[in-house]
């Protein structure tokens, strides 16, 4: 049975807890707290779609596959960004779909799209609902209605090719279910983003997700070798070989398209054997710059471990203080987390250790690394607890080349601090590493204003301007959605926009797929 996330919170309610006293004391000291309870029993607007249209859809794919009850509609309203949660906590679920539609096959998906085109109904593909960029809040003006196309029933491992080391997965499989199914064959996908417990295979592909093991396993789009996609003009099957020179790669056109060009119905991925050994450890470096140089050295020498993350000075301090051991064991500067996975990690680990020691790193042992691995999916629950305490918390990420890293770090940090004012905490870590550059992942905490939504939107705009002005990308792995769309044209230019619009016009001429998302 698949767990459902609460419309006003992240994840499984069983794991929701009050803000720990150690964290509350830390946040009080820097930001300040106050209780801000959410509105209970949020009322949904009545479905805006006609009974006749719903009846026609039931005929097309079955009565049980079409849900119009409030509970189902509530669970498929928006994603899990802080603005999404703030709106829901304030009693606003105005973006609720008129119906939740759960196809049971690729043929059902095609039937739904044909119905949507015929009746001009907007369709929002829904995977795990973990989107943090407004990608599930489609425009509904000008449409006869809006449905959530919930892929939860498309949840099987279809085939495994152990000779080629590939597997075919349906898009509705959540991360844990996919790993469990592959493990029965001694295999793993190795894709573990922070949203892993709830996000779906189709969502990973549609947003170009990047997991915490990307240093060793690559991004999700690196893992995808084939796709089956339903579009309003027919089916697309892409990926007949491991590589080709048959013109532009149409598979790449679907990856990252966020449900605006088609609905992914099957994903063929490369897989690998389950690791026989996993070791996580922590290191410290005197400064963020020192740690970043060590990461660059590892990437450019081909010695990357499976997991590689580096916290800046502020994030290191906050993490240690929240564990009530800051300074308790002499840890200073910046903490780096490494993970080594494989059949035999000793040789690779020794090489990495040599590089890090030569560049001023201090090995802190395995305890902190193992603790990070054990709790790496828990951070979003802490955000809910901080919102309850009147603390505005959100994350944002970007990426740039190594030579531009320091400029970007300072520009985004300054933009957030200036916008949100005194007492703002801006934490940063390098979460993904490449030969040519890295991603920067920021976490922001500030005292909530009386109306925190415009407070955050102003800060987000300032940070986004700083990213583009610094020559960086508007998003490394969170995707575009509606939140980043105002900055996309500045990143890809008018010709890039024309190409996206041309693709959209060609495969979705009536514009029913996730309208208002991604495409400028």
N, C-alpha and C positions, 0 to 999 in steps of 0.2 A: 504493500500500500504506500502511495506517495504522500509525503507530508505536504501540507499546504501552509503557506506563510500568511500571517495575520495582515490584514490590509493596512494597519497603522504601525506595524513593527516588522523587524527582520526575523526570518527563520522559524524554528520550532519553539512555541511558547514554553515548552518544558525547560529550555535553557535560558529563558529571560530571568534576570536577577536584578535587584537594586544595585545602585552604584556602590562598589566596595569602598569601605571607609578610607583605605589608603589612597584610592584614586580620588574620592571626594575631597579629602584633605588637600591633595595636590592641586586639584582644579580650583578649590576655594581660594587657595593662596595666590594663584595666578589670574584666574578669570572671575570667580564668584559664581554661586549657585542659588537657585530658587526653584521651588516645586512648580511644575507646569503640567498638570494632568491633562490627558487627552479627552476629547469629547467622546462619550460612550454612545452606543446605539445610533450611529450615523445613518441618516435616511438617504436612500437612493432616489434619484429622479425616476419617474415612471418610464418604462421602455418607450422609445420614440419610433419603433418600427411597427408597421401595421401587422395585424393578425393574419392577413392574407399572405404576406410575404413569409412569415414564420411557417405557416402551413405548407407553403410550396417548398420550403427548405426541408421540412420534416419528411415530405414525400421523397425528396431527392436522396437523403442519406439516413433516414430513420428517425422515429420519434425520440428515442432515448439519446440521440446525439445532439439534440438542440435543447438548451436549458435557458429558461427566462426567469428563474427564481432569483430573489434578491441575494441570497447567500452566494450563489455561483457568480453572479455579476459583480458582487463586492470583491471576491477573491481575484478577479481578473481586471481590476481597475488600477491603471498606472503601474509603475515599477517601484524601486526602493531607493531612489535618491532622497536626500534630505528635503528638497522642495516637495517631492511626492508625499513624504511622511508628514511634513508640516501641514500640507493641505488636508490630508486625511485626518490628522489629529485635531484640526480646526473644524471638522465636520463637513468638509468639502469632498464629495465623491462624484462630482458633476461629470467626470470623464468615464463613468461606468458604461460598459457596452450595453447595447439593447438585448443582446443574447450572447450566450457562450456556446460555440459550436465545436463538437469533438469528433472529427472524422476518424474512421477506423482503418483507412487505407489511402494510398496515393490517389486511387480513383475517386474516393470520397472528397479529397482535397480539390481535385479537378472539378467535381460537380459543384462544390461550394463556390469556387471562383466563377464558374459559368453562371450560377444563380446571381452572384454579386454583380457581375457585369450586366446581366439582363435587367436587374432591378436597381442598378446604381447604388449599391450598398458598400460602404467602406469596410475593409477587412484588415484587422490587426493580428498578424501571426503572434502566437504566445507560446513560449517555451517554459522556462522556469520562473519568469517574472522578476528576475534579479537586476534588470536594467537600471542604471543609475544616471541616464542622460535624457530622460523624457521620451524614449523611443517607443513607449506603449501608449502614449497620449496623442493619438492621431487626430487630425482635423476632421470634423464631422459636418461642418457647414456645407450645404449644397448636395448632401447625400440623403437618400431615403432612410438611412439608418446606419448603425455601426455595430459590427460583430467582432468578438474575440474568437479567433480561430485557434482553439486550444489543442495542441498536438499531443496531449498527455496519453492518448491511447496508442500512438505510434511509438511504442516503447520496447522494441525487441532488437536483439542481436540477430541479424538475418543470416550471416555467413562468416566463416573464418577461412582464410587461405594461408596456411602455415608455410607453404613453399615461398610465396611472395611476401609473407608477413603483412597481410592486410586484413581488414575486417569491414563488414558493411553493417552500419548501425542505423536505426530509425531515429528521427530527430527529437522525439519526445523523451528519450531516455535521459534521466538525470545522471549526473556524474557518478555517484556511488553505484547505481544500478549497472552502468556501463562497465565500470571497473570489476564489479562482481561477476558479470557475465563473461568478460574476457579472462578473468582469473581462473575460471573453470577449464580454460584451455592453456593455462600457464602463461598468459599474456597480460600486458597492461598497455593502456594508451599513454599514461604518464602525464596527463593534463590536470593540474590541480590549482586552479585560481581560487581566490578567497571565497568565491561564490559556489565552489565545487559541490557542496551538499545539496544545492537546490537548482543550479543552472542546468541547462539541457544541451545535448549534443548539437541540435540545430541552432540553438542560441550561440554556442561557441563559434560555429561557422559563420553565422550571420553578422557577428560583431567583431570578427578577427580577435578572439580572446587570446590572452597570454597568461599562462599558468606560472606558479611559483617554481616549477622545475624547468623553466624555459632555457636556462643556461646550458643544461645538458640535453633536453629533449626538443627544444624549439617551441615556437608559438603554435597555436592550433592550426592556423592556416598553413603552416609548414607540414602538418600531419595529414592534411586532406589531399587525397589523390583522385577523388571522384565525387560527383554530386548528381543527384536526381532532383529535379526542380519542377514544380507545377507553376505555370504562368497563365495569365488570361488568354494567351494566344496558342497555348499548347505546352507540351512537356519538353524540357531540356535535359539531356543526359550528357554530362561532361566528364572527361577523364578516362580515356581508353588505354592509356599507357603511362608509365612512370614519368615520362617527359616527352615533349614533342616540339616541333617547330612549325606546327600547322596554324600559323597566324597568331594574333593575340589570344591569350588563354581565356576562354569564356568561363572556365571554372573560377578564375580570379575576379571576373566581373560579378559573380554571385557572392563570393566571400566578402563580408563586410557590407553587404547591401541592405541589411536590417529589414528584410521583408518588404522592400519597396519594389523589387524587380521580380519576385517570385517567392514561392513557399518551398523550402527545402523539405523533401520527403525521404531521402536516403543520403547518408554520408559514408563514403569509403575512406578509411583512414589507415595509415601505416601503424603497426603495433610492434612491440618488442617483448622479449621475455620478462617475466616478473623478476625484479632484482633479488638476487640471493643475499645481498648485504646492503644495509643502509646505515650510514653514520652521519650524524649531524654534530657540528661543533661551532664554537664561537671564537672570534678573534677581536682584538681591539687595535685601533690605530690612533695616533695622536690627534689627527684632524680629519675632517671630512675629505679634504683635498688629498691627504696621504692615502686614505682608504680607496678613494676613487682611482688614484694612480695605480694602486695595486690591482684593482679590478681590470683596469685597462691592460696592464701587463699580462694578466692571466688570459684575457680574451685574445690579445694579439699574438700570444705565444701558443695558442691552441691548447691551453691547460685548464679550461673552464671546468669546474665541478658541476654537479647536476643542479644544485641550488646555490645562488650567490646573491646576497642582499647586504646593503650597508646603510646604517642609520646615521644621520647627521648628529651634531652635538646635542641639539635640543631634543630630538627623538630618543637618543640614548639616555639622556638625563631623565626624561619623563618615564620611559620604560623601566629604568632602574628604580626610580622613586616610587612608582606604582607597585613595585614588588618589595618595597620597604628595605632595600639593601643598597641604596646609593652610597657609594664610598665604602661600603662595608667590606669589600674585598679588593680595594685598590683599583677598580675599573674606572678609567678616565677616557676622555676623547670620544671615539666613535666605535660602536660595536658592529662587527660583520658576522653574518650567519652563513655557514657553508653546509652543503649536504652532498655526500658522496654516495652514489648508488651504482650497483653493478654486480657482476659475478665475483670480482676480486678488486676491491677498492684500494688496497694497500699501496700499490705502485703509483697510481694516480694521486692519491692523497699525499704521498711523500713528495712528488713533484710540486704540487700546489703549496705544501708547507715550505719547501725551499724558497719558492718565489716570495711568499708572504713574509717570511723571516728576513729575507734579504732587503725588503722594502720597509722594514720597521714595524712589522706586525707582531703582536703578542698573542700567543695561543692561550685562550681561557678555558679550554677543555670542552667536554661534550655536554655537560649539564645544561647550559643555557641553550645550546643548539637543539638538544632533545626537547627542552621545554617549549621552544618556539614551534617545533614540529607538532607537538601534542596540542598546542592551542592556536594553530594558525588559522582556523576557520571561525574563531570566537569574536574577533574584533567588532563585527557589525552589531553584535548584541550589546557591546559596551556603548555604542553610539546611541541606541535606544535609551539606555539608562542615563546617559548624559543629557539627552533631550528632555527626559523626565525631570532632570535637575535644573532645567533652564539654561543649559549650555548648548550653543549652536555648534554642531560638529558636522563636518563634511570632508570629503576627499576629492582630489583632482590630480590628474597626471598628464605628463607630456614626455617628449623624448627629443634628443638633440645629439649632435656630434660631440666627441670628447672635448674638442677645442672650445666649444661653446658652453660647456656644462656649468662652469662657475658663474658666468654672466646670466644664464637662465635661472639658476638657483636663486641668485640675489634679486633678480628682477621680479620673479613671482612672489617671493617672500616679502619683499618691500611693498608690492601692490596689495597683498592681503593685509599686511599690518597697517598700512595707511588707510585702507578702506574700512576695516573693522575697528581700528582704534586701539587705545591703550589696554593692555592686559591680554591681547590676542596671542595665542600660542600657534606658531606655525612649525610643524614637524615635517621632515623630509627624509626619504630613503631612496636609494637606487635599487630598483626592483628587478630590472632586466638589463642584460649586458650583451653588447655586440662588439665585434672588432672595431667598428667605426664610431660607436657611441653608446648611449645608455638612456634609460627612462628615469625620470624623476617623479616620485609619488609623494604628494603633499597631503598631510592631514591638518585641518584647521580647527581650532577651538576658540570660541569667543562668547562673551556673555550675550544672551539673547536680548534683542531689542523688544519693545512691546509688540511689534509686528516683525517677526524674524524673517519672513519670506522676502520682502524687498531688501532687507539688510543683507541676506546672503546673495541675492541676485546681483546686487551692486558689486559685492566683493568678487563674485564669480566673473563678472564682466571685466573687472580690473585685472584679475589674474589672466583671463583669456587674452586680453589685449597685450599683456606683458609677454605671454608665450609667442604670439604671432610677431610682435615687434622685435622679439629676440631671435627670430628666425627658426623657431621650433614648431613642432606639430601641435595642433589643438587637442589631440588625443592619441595615446599610444595603444590603449587596449579597452577603454571604456566605450568606444564608438561615438557616433555623432548625435543620433536621436534628434530631438528638437533643441536641446540645450546648447549644443555646439554649432548648430547650423548657421547662426549669424556670422561665424568666423571661418566657415569652410571655404567660401569664395576667396577670402584673403589668402588662404593657404594654397589652393589649387588653381586659382586664376580663372579668368572668364572662359578660356578654352576648355579647361577641366570641367567647369560648370556646364558648358554647352554639350560636352560629351556625356555627362551624367543625365542631363535632360533628354538627350537623344535616345539613350538606352531606355529610359523610363517611358518615353513616348512610344518606342517601338514595341516593348513587351507588355505594357500596361496602358494602352491608348485611352482607356476610360478613367484611368487614375484611381482605381479602387483599392490598390494595395498600400496600406499604411500611409495615407495622404498626409502631407505636411511634415513628414519625417525625412531626414537626411538630405534630400534633393533641394538645393537652394532655389 
